[in-house]
Amino acid sequence: MGLGQDDRGLRRTTDAAAFRVRDDEGVVVPELAPRRTFGGVVAVWVVAALVGVSIGAFVPAEWRAAWLVVSLGGCLLLSFGVQLWFGRSQGFTERVAAGVLGALLVLGVISAGFGLAAVVPG
């Protein structure tokens, strides 16, 4: 039956049938170490800034607005892909929205800089 003695001389059973599986009463085990997801949001913002500056450097002034819209669409796809790569479903929509909204603000500030640079003579 698998009876033995431990260090203290007490009898113990080593039979697997003696251990009963019990209901955990609805307790949910949390994730032990969830990945940090804010880095993926900030990465999209950094990419938006780099793309916006490169558009300003390499694209003629009459095409900058169109390319900024294209880059915002690219940031949407990038944000979606990065958040899928993280593999966490909790807050997925909020993280994608935060990435795209931040990219919109970054590209908007860069676009305002382009507009001011076009107005100022020099």
Secondary structure, DSSP 8 states (H G I E B T S, - for coil): --EEE-TTS-EEE--GGGS-----TT-----SS----HHHHHHHHHHHHHHHHHHHHHS-GGGHHHHHHHHHHHHHHHHHHHHHHHT--TTHHHHHHHHHHHHHHHHHHHHHHHHHHHHS--
